[in-house]
Amino acid sequence: MRKCAALILPFLALLAAPAAAVEVVLIEETVEITEEVVSEGAAERFVPAAPAPIPQGIARFGPFRVIDGTRAALVDVTDERSPAQFEAMLRAHPGIATLEMIECPGTEDDRANLRLGRMIRDRGIATHVPRGGSVRSGGVELFLAGARRIADPGSEFAVHSWADEDGREAKDYPADAPENRAYIDYYKAMGMPEGEAKAFYAMTNSVPHADAKWLTAADMGRWVKLN
């Protein structure tokens, strides 16, 4: 829908994800999660940037890398498979308490991305962007999901408007349309009062989908509480 490339039917983000068949493949110390998902109207929304060093980790679940017993890293675009991959990771490594957000370009499915954010919040997992870490587009929603949010000096963020498959952006819908309301409701679920949620959403949509507004850790701290 927005932070990545385009959002289609964003209000469906609050609905249950489509059924998925998940297969776990063990390769040495790497766990590869593959799945078939029936998904209609999915959209992508991300902002490219220079690649950051990616930790190898001890196991891999889609865009997630398990670093150790208490930490995992997000190192790639999320998509419709990511909620199931995240859930599988926590089953295998239930002690994970912090998500290191190292290279987070955005999402290929806003509906699934907002569902993933709620999963992060429900599990009480902290989100941490280290120095050099980059969180862009739909990745920002996942950063906001942290029970504690930490952004080190030298980390970066990027936001922009979403666009649907017809090229329409947030401004092309009424303010109270389900397409826009889905984000306000999400930000409120992440702890923002209604007024702050609307102001933050307006800021992210202040630049068109084809562009991006870049923020430092200090900039982000003016919008949301950082720990």
Protein Blocks (a to p, Z undefined) as FASTA:
>chain_A
ZZmmpcchkllmmpccdddddddddehjaccdddddddehiacdddddddddddebjbde
hjbccfblmbccdfbdcdfklmmmmmmmmmmmmmbcbdcdfblgbcfbfklmmmmmmmmm
mnopacdddehiacehjlmmmmmmpmbdcddehiacdddddddfkopafklpcfklmklm
mmmmmmmmnopafklmmmmmmmmmmpcfklccdddfklmmmmpccZZ
